[in-house]
């Protein structure tokens, strides 16, 4: 379905004034016919004709007002005439179209966790013209399609990463409608369609990455292990999710501006175990750093004692000194020194 933009319909004010003028003329004709009755209830043929015409016009004279449409910036209205697509109004302004034209938007009442999904309001505009259109138009404001950038915040999903660990992840997708005809005619409900495609794209991409960096894992598909992960490569993962969603919603006239990860954590059933694993890894790294530093300090102390000939130590005393220094430097608690006031033996 190819979108057709209607650009020559901005004559709403002229039609509104013309309809009001004709309605006033109809009232005047009706009054002219009424005043033609004599005391016996007879009326000349001309005044009778004017009386009938005035009644008919007052009954149907308001019908052209049903063709008035008002569009605000970044709004569109898809019009159908007896089921046939005739075009889309996109620019903001005051329009008049065929009163039999109907606005078509199957996703008008769909409410998702996204910006722009608000309940329809019955508050009238302060403008007289807009109030008339709001009251008389058969196309309620919900039938309009927003062309603004909107944010879809999908529910969190539990997905297994490439190592089989269940993780919970949520994304926010910024999107907008770029082709109104494709959005309303190519899919049944473009909002629900987008939400479903976001879920499937998220699942397809997350299963390619580990939660954290893992050895021998290829996340790019080039056959070489890399350091990609959900936690450390969030920008790359988000870009791949965006491209995946865009490829799936291209036929629905939707453009994906951006996708961002808003929530990422291990699933509750393994979160405690993974936390212990991270704590153990951190403790091992810290211990390794402490031992490396302690060995360096012991070597420096022995070298300084040998250079300055401060004390002569045999191998046994050096071993005892190294043991004592390592205990002091690597211990979790402050050392409790023992002062020897006698000999070393």
TORTORDO-412022 format. One line per 5 residues: their letters; for each residue x, y, z of N, C-alpha, C. Coordinates in Angstrom, 2 decimals, decimal comma. Layout:
<nodes>
a	X/Y/Z/X/Y/Z/X/Y/Z; ...
</nodes>
This chain:
<nodes>
xxxxx	0,85/-1,20/0,00/0,00/0,00/0,00/0,88/1,24/0,00; 0,67/2,14/-0,97/1,46/3,35/-1,09/0,71/4,53/-0,49; 1,41/5,30/0,30/0,78/6,44/0,97/0,48/7,56/-0,03; -0,71/8,14/0,08/-1,13/9,27/-0,76/-1,35/10,47/0,15; -0,62/11,55/-0,07/-0,72/12,73/0,77/-1,71/13,72/0,12
xxxxx	-2,75/14,09/0,87/-3,72/15,07/0,38/-3,27/16,46/0,81; -2,99/17,31/-0,17/-2,45/18,65/0,13/-3,40/19,78/-0,26; -4,49/19,48/-0,95/-5,36/20,54/-1,44/-6,71/20,54/-0,72; -6,69/20,26/0,55/-7,93/20,19/1,32/-8,01/21,26/2,41; -7,09/22,21/2,42/-7,08/23,21/3,50/-8,07/24,34/3,21
xxxxx	-9,34/24,01/3,14/-10,38/25,00/2,91/-11,47/24,86/3,97; -11,07/24,46/5,15/-12,04/24,23/6,21/-12,75/25,49/6,67; -12,01/26,59/6,83/-12,63/27,83/7,30/-13,62/28,36/6,28; -13,28/28,30/4,99/-14,19/28,78/3,96/-15,48/27,96/3,95; -15,36/26,64/4,07/-16,55/25,79/4,09/-17,37/26,01/5,35
xxxxx	-16,70/26,25/6,47/-17,43/26,52/7,71/-18,27/27,79/7,58; -17,65/28,87/7,08/-18,37/30,13/6,91/-19,49/30,00/5,89; -19,22/29,27/4,78/-20,23/29,09/3,75/-21,43/28,29/4,29; -21,15/27,26/5,07/-22,24/26,46/5,62/-23,08/27,26/6,60; -22,41/28,04/7,44/-23,16/28,89/8,39/-24,01/29,90/7,64
xxxxx	-23,43/30,51/6,60/-24,18/31,49/5,80/-25,40/30,84/5,15; -25,22/29,67/4,56/-26,35/28,98/3,92/-27,40/28,57/4,96; -26,96/28,23/6,16/-27,90/27,86/7,21/-28,72/29,07/7,63; -28,07/30,22/7,72/-28,80/31,46/8,05/-29,79/31,80/6,95; -29,37/31,58/5,71/-30,29/31,85/4,60/-31,49/30,90/4,67
xxxxx	-31,22/29,64/5,04/-32,31/28,67/5,18/-33,30/29,10/6,27; -32,75/29,61/7,38/-33,63/30,09/8,45/-34,46/31,27/7,96; -33,80/32,17/7,20/-34,54/33,32/6,68/-35,64/32,89/5,72; -35,34/31,89/4,88/-36,36/31,38/3,95/-37,51/30,75/4,72; -37,17/30,02/5,79/-38,22/29,41/6,61/-39,11/30,48/7,23
xxxxx	-38,49/31,53/7,76/-39,27/32,62/8,37/-40,14/33,29/7,31; -39,58/33,48/6,10/-40,35/34,08/5,01/-41,58/33,23/4,69; -41,41/31,90/4,71/-42,55/31,03/4,42/-43,57/31,03/5,54; -43,12/31,07/6,80/-44,04/31,06/7,93/-44,91/32,30/7,95; -44,31/33,44/7,66/-45,07/34,70/7,72/-46,08/34,83/6,59
xxxxx	-46,10/33,86/5,68/-47,05/33,94/4,56/-48,41/33,38/4,88; -48,63/32,76/6,04/-49,95/32,22/6,40/-50,90/33,36/6,72; -52,11/33,24/6,19/-53,12/34,24/6,53/-53,91/33,75/7,73; -54,97/34,51/8,07/-55,75/34,16/9,27/-56,49/32,84/9,12; -56,75/32,43/7,90/-57,47/31,18/7,68/-56,52/29,99/7,45
xxxxx	-55,22/30,22/7,57/-54,24/29,14/7,42/-53,83/28,88/6,00; -54,22/29,76/5,06/-53,82/29,59/3,66/-52,47/30,27/3,45; -51,72/29,78/2,46/-50,41/30,32/2,15/-50,21/30,27/0,64; -49,64/31,31/0,05/-49,35/31,29/-1,39/-48,36/30,17/-1,72; -48,40/29,76/-2,97/-47,54/28,65/-3,40/-46,06/28,97/-3,20
xxxxx	-45,65/30,22/-3,50/-44,23/30,59/-3,35/-43,78/30,51/-1,90; -44,61/31,06/-1,00/-44,24/31,02/0,41/-44,30/29,58/0,96; -45,21/28,76/0,42/-45,26/27,36/0,84/-43,99/26,62/0,42; -43,56/26,93/-0,79/-42,30/26,31/-1,25/-41,13/26,75/-0,39; -41,10/28,05/-0,05/-40,02/28,56/0,81/-40,09/27,93/2,20
xxxxx	-41,29/27,74/2,71/-41,46/27,13/4,03/-40,93/25,69/4,04; -41,27/24,91/3,02/-40,81/23,51/2,95/-39,30/23,45/2,77; -38,78/24,31/1,86/-37,33/24,32/1,60/-36,57/24,72/2,86; -37,11/25,68/3,61/-36,44/26,10/4,84/-36,38/24,98/5,87; -37,49/24,23/6,00/-37,51/23,11/6,95/-36,49/22,05/6,54
xxxxx	-36,49/21,73/5,24/-35,55/20,69/4,77/-34,11/21,12/4,99; -33,82/22,38/4,69/-32,42/22,84/4,83/-32,00/22,88/6,30; -32,90/23,27/7,20/-32,53/23,30/8,61/-32,30/21,89/9,16; -32,95/20,89/8,50/-32,74/19,51/8,96/-31,43/18,92/8,45; -31,02/19,28/7,23/-29,82/18,66/6,65/-28,70/19,66/6,39
xxxxx	-28,92/20,92/6,70/-27,91/21,94/6,37/-26,62/21,80/7,17; -26,70/21,12/8,31/-25,49/20,95/9,12/-24,60/19,82/8,62; -25,09/19,01/7,69/-24,34/17,82/7,26/-22,95/18,15/6,70; -22,76/19,22/5,91/-21,40/19,52/5,42/-20,39/19,77/6,54; -20,88/20,13/7,75/-19,94/20,36/8,85/-19,22/19,07/9,27
xxxxx	-19,81/17,92/8,90/-19,16/16,66/9,25/-17,86/16,44/8,49; -17,66/17,21/7,43/-16,43/17,08/6,65/-15,28/17,93/7,15; -15,49/18,68/8,24/-14,43/19,53/8,79/-13,46/18,71/9,63; -12,17/18,94/9,44/-11,13/18,25/10,18/-10,07/19,25/10,64; -9,60/19,09/11,85/-8,51/19,92/12,37/-7,36/19,01/12,75
xxxxx	-6,18/19,32/12,25/-4,99/18,54/12,56/-3,96/19,45/13,24; -3,40/18,96/14,32/-2,33/19,67/15,01/-0,98/19,24/14,42; 0,10/19,94/14,75/1,42/19,51/14,24/1,74/18,08/14,64; 2,37/17,37/13,74/2,78/15,98/13,95/1,59/15,05/14,17; 0,49/15,33/13,45/-0,66/14,44/13,45/-1,02/14,10/12,01
xxxxx	-1,62/12,94/11,82/-2,06/12,51/10,49/-3,41/11,82/10,62; -4,17/11,84/9,53/-5,48/11,20/9,51/-5,62/10,44/8,20; -5,78/9,13/8,30/-5,98/8,27/7,12/-7,47/8,24/6,80; -7,83/8,59/5,58/-9,23/8,71/5,17/-9,60/7,59/4,22; -10,78/7,01/4,48/-11,35/6,01/3,58/-12,75/6,44/3,19
xxxxx	-13,13/6,13/1,97/-14,47/6,46/1,46/-15,13/5,17/1,02; -16,14/4,73/1,81/-16,83/3,48/1,56/-15,85/2,32/1,43; -14,86/2,31/2,34/-13,89/1,22/2,40/-12,67/1,38/1,51; -12,64/2,41/0,67/-11,50/2,61/-0,23/-10,59/3,70/0,32; -9,30/3,43/0,31/-8,32/4,41/0,80/-8,20/5,54/-0,22
xxxxx	-8,41/6,79/0,25/-8,35/7,92/-0,68/-7,17/8,83/-0,39; -6,54/8,73/0,78/-5,38/9,58/1,06/-5,21/9,85/2,54; -4,15/10,58/2,84/-3,80/10,90/4,22/-3,60/12,40/4,37; -4,21/12,97/5,39/-3,95/14,36/5,77/-2,79/14,38/6,76; -1,74/15,15/6,44/-0,55/15,13/7,30/-0,19/16,50/7,86
xxxxx	-0,32/17,54/7,09/0,07/18,88/7,57/-0,97/19,41/8,55; -0,49/20,20/9,50/-1,42/20,81/10,44/-2,26/21,86/9,73; -3,51/21,99/10,15/-4,40/22,97/9,52/-5,86/22,60/9,69; -6,70/23,38/9,02/-8,16/23,23/9,08/-8,61/22,73/7,71; -9,15/21,52/7,65/-9,47/20,87/6,39/-10,99/20,67/6,25
xxxxx	-11,41/20,53/4,99/-12,75/20,06/4,69/-12,63/18,96/3,66; -13,23/17,81/3,97/-13,22/16,66/3,06/-14,64/16,18/2,88; -14,81/15,19/2,06/-16,13/14,61/1,84/-16,70/14,15/3,18; -17,90/14,59/3,53/-18,47/14,19/4,84/-18,61/12,69/5,03; -18,65/11,93/3,93/-18,76/10,48/4,05/-17,41/9,81/4,31
xxxxx	-16,32/10,58/4,25/-15,00/10,00/4,51/-14,86/9,68/6,00; -14,27/8,56/6,28/-14,09/8,10/7,65/-12,60/7,99/7,96; -12,24/8,40/9,17/-10,88/8,19/9,63/-10,68/6,73/10,01; -9,51/6,18/9,64/-9,25/4,76/9,88/-7,96/4,61/10,67; -8,05/3,99/11,83/-6,88/3,72/12,67/-7,21/2,54/13,58
xxxxx	-6,88/1,31/13,20/-7,25/0,14/14,01/-6,54/0,10/15,36; -5,47/0,88/15,52/-4,72/0,87/16,79/-5,12/2,04/17,68; -6,25/2,68/17,38/-6,63/3,88/18,12/-6,86/3,60/19,60; -7,46/2,47/19,92/-7,80/2,18/21,32/-6,78/1,29/22,01; -5,69/0,96/21,34/-4,66/0,10/21,93/-3,81/0,89/22,90
xxxxx	-3,68/0,40/24,11/-2,90/1,07/25,14/-1,71/0,21/25,51; -0,53/0,70/25,26/0,70/0,03/25,62/1,45/0,87/26,64; 2,56/0,32/27,14/3,38/1,08/28,09/4,28/2,03/27,29; 3,67/3,05/26,71/4,44/3,96/25,89/3,86/5,36/25,99; 4,67/6,33/25,62/4,23/7,71/25,62/3,17/7,91/24,56
xxxxx	2,24/8,81/24,82/1,20/9,12/23,84/-0,07/8,32/24,00; -0,04/7,22/24,75/-1,24/6,42/24,95/-2,01/6,96/26,15; -2,90/7,90/25,88/-3,71/8,50/26,93/-5,16/8,28/26,59; -5,99/8,31/27,59/-7,42/8,11/27,38/-8,01/9,30/26,64; -8,96/9,06/25,74/-9,59/10,17/25,03/-10,31/11,10/25,99
xxxxx	-10,24/12,38/25,70/-10,86/13,38/26,56/-12,02/14,04/25,85; -12,97/14,48/26,62/-14,15/15,13/26,05/-14,09/16,64/26,18; -12,94/17,18/26,60/-12,81/18,61/26,77/-12,74/19,27/25,41; -13,57/20,29/25,19/-13,60/20,98/23,91/-12,54/22,05/23,85; -12,17/22,37/22,62/-11,18/23,42/22,43/-11,81/24,78/22,70
xxxxx	-10,95/25,74/23,07/-11,44/27,10/23,31/-11,85/27,76/22,01; -11,30/27,29/20,90/-11,64/27,86/19,60/-13,05/27,44/19,20; -13,83/28,38/18,70/-15,21/28,07/18,28/-15,23/27,09/17,14; -14,36/27,31/16,14/-14,34/26,42/14,98/-13,97/25,01/15,39; -12,95/24,87/16,25/-12,53/23,54/16,67/-13,60/22,87/17,52
xxxxx	-14,34/23,65/18,30/-15,42/23,09/19,10/-16,51/22,52/18,21; -16,86/23,25/17,16/-17,89/22,77/16,23/-17,46/21,47/15,58; -16,17/21,43/15,14/-15,68/20,23/14,48/-15,64/19,06/15,45; -15,24/19,31/16,69/-15,16/18,24/17,68/-16,53/17,66/17,96; -17,55/18,50/18,00/-18,90/18,04/18,30/-19,53/17,30/17,14
xxxxx	-19,28/17,74/15,92/-20,02/17,25/14,77/-19,29/16,21/13,96; -17,96/16,12/14,09/-17,20/15,19/13,27/-17,42/13,76/13,75; -17,62/12,86/12,79/-17,76/11,45/13,14/-16,42/10,80/13,39; -15,32/11,50/13,07/-13,98/10,98/13,30/-13,47/11,51/14,61; -13,54/10,70/15,66/-13,09/11,15/16,97/-11,59/11,34/16,94
xxxxx	-11,02/12,17/17,86/-9,60/12,46/17,82/-8,72/11,21/17,91; -9,21/10,12/18,52/-8,41/8,90/18,62/-8,06/8,31/17,27; -8,84/8,61/16,23/-8,57/8,08/14,90/-7,34/8,70/14,27; -6,87/9,78/14,82/-5,67/10,41/14,29/-4,44/9,60/14,67; -3,43/9,64/13,82/-2,19/8,91/14,05/-1,11/9,92/14,43
xxxxx	-0,45/9,68/15,53/0,62/10,56/15,96/1,89/10,27/15,15; 2,50/11,33/14,63/3,76/11,21/13,90/4,95/11,59/14,77; 4,71/11,82/16,05/5,79/12,19/16,96/6,64/10,96/17,29; 7,85/11,24/17,77/8,68/10,16/18,28/8,11/9,69/19,62; 7,87/8,41/19,73/7,26/7,84/20,93/8,20/6,82/21,55
xxxxx	8,05/6,61/22,85/8,90/5,69/23,58/8,07/4,50/24,06; 8,46/3,32/23,64/7,81/2,08/24,05/8,69/1,42/25,10; 8,14/1,24/26,30/8,86/0,59/27,38/8,26/-0,79/27,60; 8,83/-1,78/26,93/8,27/-3,13/27,00/8,52/-3,76/28,37; 7,71/-4,74/28,69/7,88/-5,45/29,96/9,21/-6,20/29,99
xxxxx	9,73/-6,38/31,20/10,97/-7,15/31,35/10,75/-8,60/30,94; 11,76/-9,16/30,31/11,68/-10,54/29,87/12,77/-11,37/30,55; 12,47/-12,64/30,79/13,46/-13,57/31,30/13,97/-14,39/30,12; 15,26/-14,25/29,82/15,85/-14,88/28,64/17,15/-15,56/29,06; 17,44/-16,71/28,47/18,70/-17,38/28,72/19,79/-16,79/27,82
xxxxx	20,93/-16,43/28,42/22,03/-15,92/27,60/22,71/-17,09/26,91; 23,83/-16,82/26,22/24,47/-17,86/25,42/25,06/-18,97/26,27; 25,25/-18,72/27,57/25,76/-19,75/28,48/24,64/-20,49/29,19; 23,41/-20,14/28,90/22,27/-20,80/29,53/21,84/-20,19/30,83; 22,45/-19,08/31,24/22,07/-18,43/32,49/20,83/-17,56/32,27
xxxxx	19,79/-17,71/33,07/18,59/-16,86/32,89/18,85/-15,44/33,38; 18,56/-14,48/32,53/18,72/-13,07/32,89/17,41/-12,35/32,62; 17,17/-11,30/33,36/16,01/-10,43/33,13/16,50/-9,15/32,47; 15,83/-8,77/31,40/16,27/-7,60/30,63/15,04/-6,83/30,14; 15,15/-5,52/30,14/14,09/-4,66/29,62/14,70/-3,62/28,70
xxxxx	13,94/-3,20/27,69/14,44/-2,21/26,73/13,40/-1,11/26,55; 13,88/0,05/26,15/13,03/1,17/25,74/13,32/1,46/24,28; 12,28/1,51/23,47/12,42/1,71/22,03/11,78/3,03/21,64; 12,54/3,89/20,99/12,04/5,17/20,49/11,69/4,98/19,01; 10,45/5,26/18,65/9,97/4,97/17,29/8,98/6,04/16,84
xxxxx	8,67/5,99/15,56/7,65/6,88/15,00/7,09/6,27/13,72; 5,91/6,73/13,34/5,27/6,28/12,10/5,73/7,18/10,96; 6,23/6,58/9,89/6,69/7,36/8,74/5,80/7,13/7,51; 5,07/6,03/7,47/4,16/5,75/6,36/2,83/5,31/6,96; 1,85/6,21/6,95/0,57/5,93/7,60/-0,21/4,84/6,89
xxxxx	-0,12/4,77/5,57/-0,87/3,75/4,83/-0,37/2,36/5,18; 0,94/2,17/5,22/1,49/0,87/5,60/1,15/0,53/7,05; 1,16/1,55/7,92/0,91/1,29/9,34/-0,50/0,77/9,58; -1,50/1,29/8,88/-2,89/0,91/9,16/-3,42/-0,19/8,25; -2,78/-0,38/7,08/-3,31/-1,37/6,15/-2,45/-2,62/6,03
xxxxx	-1,15/-2,52/6,22/-0,28/-3,69/6,05/-0,31/-4,63/7,25; -0,60/-4,09/8,43/-0,68/-4,93/9,64/-2,01/-4,64/10,32; -2,43/-5,59/11,15/-3,73/-5,44/11,80/-3,73/-4,34/12,84; -2,68/-4,30/13,67/-2,57/-3,29/14,72/-1,09/-2,97/14,87; -0,67/-1,81/14,39/0,77/-1,54/14,31/1,41/-1,39/15,69
xxxxx	0,65/-0,99/16,70/1,24/-0,88/18,04/1,53/-2,26/18,63; 0,55/-3,15/18,54/0,77/-4,51/19,04/1,83/-5,23/18,21; 1,83/-4,97/16,93/2,84/-5,57/16,05/4,24/-5,14/16,46; 4,40/-3,85/16,74/5,71/-3,34/17,17/6,12/-3,96/18,50; 5,20/-4,05/19,44/5,52/-4,61/20,75/5,96/-6,07/20,63
xxxxx	5,27/-6,84/19,81/5,64/-8,25/19,63/7,00/-8,38/18,97; 7,27/-7,55/17,96/8,56/-7,63/17,28/9,71/-7,20/18,20; 9,44/-6,28/19,11/10,46/-5,89/20,09/10,81/-7,08/20,99; 9,79/-7,82/21,41/10,03/-8,99/22,26/10,86/-10,04/21,54; 10,49/-10,37/20,30/11,21/-11,41/19,57/12,62/-10,98/19,21
xxxxx	12,80/-9,72/18,81/14,14/-9,23/18,48/15,04/-9,24/19,71; 14,49/-8,85/20,85/15,27/-8,87/22,09/15,72/-10,28/22,43; 14,83/-11,24/22,27/15,18/-12,62/22,58/16,24/-13,15/21,61; 16,14/-12,79/20,33/17,10/-13,27/19,35/18,51/-12,74/19,60; 18,61/-11,51/20,06/19,94/-10,90/20,25/20,54/-11,29/21,59
xxxxx	19,74/-11,31/22,65/20,28/-11,59/23,99/20,89/-12,99/24,05; 20,30/-13,95/23,35/20,81/-15,32/23,42/22,17/-15,47/22,75; 22,67/-14,43/22,07/23,99/-14,48/21,45/25,10/-14,02/22,37; 24,75/-13,39/23,50/25,74/-12,79/24,38/25,70/-13,43/25,76; 26,86/-13,52/26,43/26,84/-13,87/27,85/26,54/-12,64/28,69
xxxxx	26,07/-12,87/29,92/25,80/-11,73/30,79/27,07/-10,94/31,05; 28,14/-11,65/31,36/29,44/-11,03/31,60/30,46/-11,67/30,67; 31,65/-11,10/30,62/32,68/-11,61/29,73/32,99/-13,06/30,08; 32,98/-13,91/29,06/33,26/-15,34/29,26/34,26/-15,79/28,20; 35,19/-16,70/28,54/36,18/-17,16/27,56/35,54/-18,05/26,51
xxxxx	36,17/-18,04/25,32/35,77/-18,91/24,21/34,34/-18,69/23,76; 33,88/-17,45/23,81/32,54/-17,12/23,35/32,64/-16,14/22,18; 32,01/-16,48/21,07/32,00/-15,64/19,87/30,64/-14,96/19,77; 30,61/-13,65/19,93/29,34/-12,90/19,89/29,12/-12,18/18,56; 30,13/-12,15/17,71/30,02/-11,42/16,43/29,79/-12,34/15,24
xxxxx	30,00/-13,64/15,43/29,78/-14,58/14,34/30,94/-14,72/13,39; 32,12/-14,19/13,75/33,29/-14,30/12,87/34,16/-15,50/13,20; 33,73/-16,31/14,16/34,49/-17,49/14,52/35,63/-17,25/15,48; 35,79/-16,02/15,96/36,87/-15,68/16,87/36,26/-15,25/18,20; 36,80/-15,82/19,28/36,29/-15,45/20,61/36,58/-13,99/20,89
xxxxx	35,63/-13,30/21,54/35,79/-11,88/21,84/35,32/-11,61/23,26; 35,33/-10,36/23,64/34,96/-9,96/25,00/33,59/-9,29/25,04; 32,74/-9,60/24,09/31,40/-9,02/24,10/30,54/-9,61/25,20; 29,71/-8,76/25,81/28,81/-9,22/26,88/27,66/-8,24/27,00; 26,58/-8,70/27,63/25,43/-7,83/27,84/25,76/-6,67/28,77
xxxxx	26,56/-6,94/29,77/26,88/-5,91/30,76/27,95/-4,95/30,26; 28,94/-5,47/29,55/30,05/-4,63/29,12/29,89/-4,02/27,75; 29,01/-4,57/26,92/28,84/-4,07/25,54/27,40/-3,65/25,31; 26,83/-2,91/26,25/25,42/-2,55/26,16/25,11/-1,70/24,93; 26,05/-0,82/24,53/25,81/0,02/23,35/25,75/-0,83/22,09
xxxxx	26,65/-1,79/21,97/26,67/-2,67/20,80/25,42/-3,54/20,77; 25,06/-4,08/21,92/23,86/-4,93/22,00/22,62/-4,13/21,64; 22,51/-2,89/22,15/21,35/-2,05/21,86/21,26/-1,72/20,37; 22,42/-1,48/19,74/22,42/-1,19/18,30/21,96/-2,40/17,50; 22,38/-3,59/17,91/21,94/-4,79/17,20/20,45/-5,05/17,42
xxxxx	19,96/-4,76/18,61/18,52/-4,90/18,86/17,73/-3,93/17,99; 18,22/-2,68/17,89/17,53/-1,70/17,05/17,47/-2,15/15,60; 18,59/-2,63/15,06/18,62/-3,08/13,67/17,69/-4,27/13,47; 17,64/-5,16/14,44/16,78/-6,33/14,33/15,31/-5,93/14,31; 14,93/-4,98/15,18/13,54/-4,53/15,21/13,19/-3,80/13,92
xxxxx	14,10/-2,94/13,43/13,84/-2,18/12,22/13,58/-3,09/11,02; 14,36/-4,17/10,94/14,17/-5,09/9,82/12,80/-5,76/9,87; 12,27/-5,95/11,07/10,99/-6,64/11,21/9,79/-5,73/11,03; 9,93/-4,42/11,29/8,79/-3,50/11,21/8,86/-2,59/9,98; 9,78/-2,88/9,08/9,91/-2,04/7,88/8,62/-2,02/7,08
xxxxx	7,95/-3,18/6,98/6,72/-3,26/6,18/5,52/-2,65/6,88; 5,67/-2,21/8,11/4,57/-1,58/8,85/4,69/-0,06/8,85; 5,61/0,50/8,08/5,75/1,95/8,00/6,26/2,59/9,27; 7,06/1,86/10,06/7,57/2,35/11,34/9,08/2,49/11,26; 9,59/3,58/11,80/11,03/3,80/11,88/11,48/3,71/13,33
xxxxx	12,50/2,91/13,58/13,06/2,76/14,93/14,21/3,76/15,06; 14,05/4,73/15,92/15,08/5,76/16,11/16,21/5,23/16,99; 15,86/4,58/18,09/16,87/4,15/19,04/16,29/3,06/19,93; 17,16/2,19/20,41/16,78/1,17/21,40/17,82/1,19/22,50; 17,35/1,17/23,75/18,25/1,23/24,89/17,86/0,17/25,92
xxxxx	18,88/-0,42/26,55/18,64/-1,38/27,63/18,37/-0,58/28,91; 17,22/-0,80/29,50/16,83/-0,06/30,71/16,99/-0,89/31,98; 17,04/-2,20/31,84/17,16/-3,06/33,03/17,90/-4,32/32,63; 18,87/-4,72/33,46/19,63/-5,93/33,18/20,08/-6,52/34,51; 19,71/-7,77/34,76/20,10/-8,44/36,00/19,91/-9,94/35,82
xxxxx	20,63/-10,70/36,64/20,38/-12,14/36,67/18,97/-12,41/37,20; 18,40/-13,51/36,76/17,09/-13,92/37,27/17,19/-14,20/38,77; 16,11/-13,97/39,54/16,18/-14,12/41,01/16,66/-15,49/41,47; 16,35/-16,56/40,71/16,72/-17,90/41,18/18,22/-18,15/41,17; 18,98/-17,38/40,38/20,43/-17,59/40,36/21,18/-16,33/40,77
xxxxx	20,47/-15,28/41,12/21,14/-14,02/41,44/22,07/-14,17/42,64; 21,62/-14,90/43,69/22,45/-15,05/44,89/23,72/-15,83/44,59; 23,59/-16,89/43,80/24,76/-17,69/43,45/25,75/-16,89/42,62; 25,24/-16,14/41,65/26,11/-15,33/40,82/26,78/-14,23/41,62; 26,09/-13,69/42,62/26,69/-12,68/43,48/27,85/-13,28/44,27
xxxxx	27,67/-14,50/44,79/28,76/-15,16/45,49/29,94/-15,41/44,55; 29,63/-15,76/43,32/30,69/-15,99/42,34/31,46/-14,70/42,07; 30,76/-13,60/41,91/31,44/-12,33/41,69/32,26/-11,92/42,90; 31,71/-12,16/44,10/32,46/-11,83/45,31/33,73/-12,67/45,41; 33,62/-13,97/45,10/34,80/-14,83/45,15/35,85/-14,38/44,14
xxxxx	35,40/-14,01/42,95/36,34/-13,54/41,94/37,02/-12,25/42,38; 36,26/-11,36/43,01/36,85/-10,12/43,50/37,86/-10,37/44,62; 37,52/-11,33/45,51/38,45/-11,65/46,61/39,75/-12,24/46,06; 39,63/-13,12/45,07/40,83/-13,73/44,48/41,71/-12,66/43,82; 41,07/-11,74/43,07/41,85/-10,67/42,43/42,53/-9,80/43,47
xxxxx	41,82/-9,49/44,56/42,42/-8,65/45,60/43,58/-9,37/46,29; 43,41/-10,67/46,57/44,48/-11,44/47,19/45,70/-11,52/46,29; 45,46/-11,69/45,03/46,57/-11,75/44,09/47,36/-10,45/44,09; 46,66/-9,33/44,12/47,34/-8,04/44,14/48,12/-7,85/45,44; 47,54/-8,32/46,56/48,22/-8,18/47,85/49,49/-9,02/47,88
xxxxx	49,40/-10,26/47,39/50,57/-11,14/47,39/51,67/-10,58/46,49; 51,28/-10,10/45,29/52,28/-9,52/44,40/52,99/-8,34/45,06; 52,22/-7,50/45,73/52,83/-6,36/46,40/53,70/-6,78/47,57; 53,26/-7,79/48,34/54,04/-8,24/49,50/55,37/-8,86/49,07; 55,33/-9,67/48,00/56,58/-10,27/47,52/57,54/-9,19/47,06
xxxxx	57,05/-8,19/46,38/57,92/-7,10/45,95/58,52/-6,35/47,12; 57,72/-6,12/48,16/58,25/-5,42/49,32/59,30/-6,25/50,06; 59,10/-7,57/50,15/60,09/-8,44/50,79/61,40/-8,43/50,01; 61,29/-8,53/48,68/62,50/-8,50/47,86/63,23/-7,17/48,02; 62,50/-6,09/48,07/63,12/-4,78/48,25/63,80/-4,68/49,61
xxxxx	63,17/-5,22/50,66/63,76/-5,17/51,99/65,05/-5,97/52,06; 65,08/-7,16/51,48/66,29/-7,98/51,49/67,41/-7,32/50,69; 67,04/-6,71/49,55/68,06/-6,04/48,74/68,66/-4,85/49,49; 67,83/-4,08/50,16/68,33/-2,91/50,89/69,23/-3,34/52,05; 68,86/-4,41/52,75/69,68/-4,90/53,86/71,03/-5,40/53,36
xxxxx	71,04/-6,05/52,20/72,29/-6,56/51,65/73,17/-5,44/51,15; 72,59/-4,41/50,51/73,38/-3,30/49,97/74,06/-2,51/51,08; 73,37/-2,23/52,14/73,91/-1,39/53,21/74,66/-2,19/54,28; 74,71/-3,51/54,12/75,37/-4,37/55,10/74,84/-4,09/56,52; 73,54/-3,90/56,58/72,94/-3,61/57,89/73,01/-4,80/58,80
xxxxx	72,75/-5,96/58,28/72,81/-7,17/59,06/73,13/-8,33/58,14; 73,87/-9,28/58,62/74,22/-10,46/57,85/73,22/-11,57/58,17; 72,52/-12,02/57,16/71,50/-13,06/57,34/71,87/-14,28/56,52; 71,84/-15,43/57,17/72,05/-16,66/56,41/70,71/-17,06/55,78; 70,71/-18,17/55,05/69,52/-18,57/54,32/68,36/-18,89/55,26
xxxxx	68,66/-19,49/56,40/67,60/-19,83/57,34/66,94/-18,59/57,91; 67,78/-17,57/58,24/67,22/-16,33/58,80/66,46/-15,56/57,72; 66,96/-15,62/56,49/66,23/-14,96/55,40/64,85/-15,60/55,23; 64,82/-16,93/55,30/63,53/-17,62/55,15/62,58/-17,24/56,27; 63,11/-17,14/57,50/62,27/-16,74/58,62/61,77/-15,31/58,46
xxxxx	62,65/-14,43/57,97/62,26/-13,03/57,76/61,19/-12,92/56,66; 61,41/-13,67/55,58/60,42/-13,64/54,50/59,07/-14,15/55,00; 59,06/-15,20/55,77/57,82/-15,74/56,32/57,11/-14,73/57,20; 57,89/-14,06/58,07/57,28/-13,08/58,97/56,70/-11,89/58,20; 57,49/-11,41/57,22/57,00/-10,26/56,45/55,75/-10,61/55,65
xxxxx	55,70/-11,79/55,05/54,52/-12,18/54,28/53,30/-12,32/55,16; 53,52/-12,86/56,38/52,40/-12,96/57,31/51,88/-11,59/57,68; 52,77/-10,65/57,92/52,37/-9,30/58,29/51,67/-8,59/57,14; 52,26/-8,70/55,94/51,73/-7,94/54,80/50,46/-8,57/54,21; 50,32/-9,87/54,29/49,17/-10,55/53,68/48,06/-10,86/54,66
xxxxx	48,26/-10,59/55,93/47,25/-10,90/56,92/46,05/-9,98/56,84; 44,89/-10,48/57,31/43,67/-9,68/57,32/43,59/-8,74/58,52; 44,41/-8,97/59,52/44,36/-8,18/60,74/45,72/-7,53/60,98; 45,70/-6,50/61,82/46,95/-5,84/62,16/47,87/-6,81/62,90; 49,17/-6,70/62,61/50,15/-7,60/63,24/50,35/-7,25/64,70
xxxxx	50,59/-8,27/65,49/50,90/-8,10/66,91/52,39/-8,41/67,12; 53,26/-7,39/67,11/54,71/-7,66/67,16/55,14/-8,20/68,52; 56,16/-9,04/68,48/56,77/-9,59/69,68/58,19/-9,03/69,78; 58,47/-8,30/70,81/59,80/-7,65/70,97/60,73/-8,64/71,68; 61,81/-8,98/71,01/62,82/-9,89/71,58/63,96/-9,05/72,16
xxxxx	64,11/-9,06/73,46/65,13/-8,23/74,11/66,46/-8,96/74,24; 66,49/-10,26/73,87/67,72/-11,03/73,97/68,34/-11,25/72,61; 68,98/-12,37/72,44/69,62/-12,71/71,16/68,56/-13,22/70,18; 68,98/-13,43/68,95/68,09/-13,94/67,93/67,75/-15,41/68,14; 68,52/-16,11/69,01/68,32/-17,55/69,19/67,68/-17,85/70,53
</nodes>
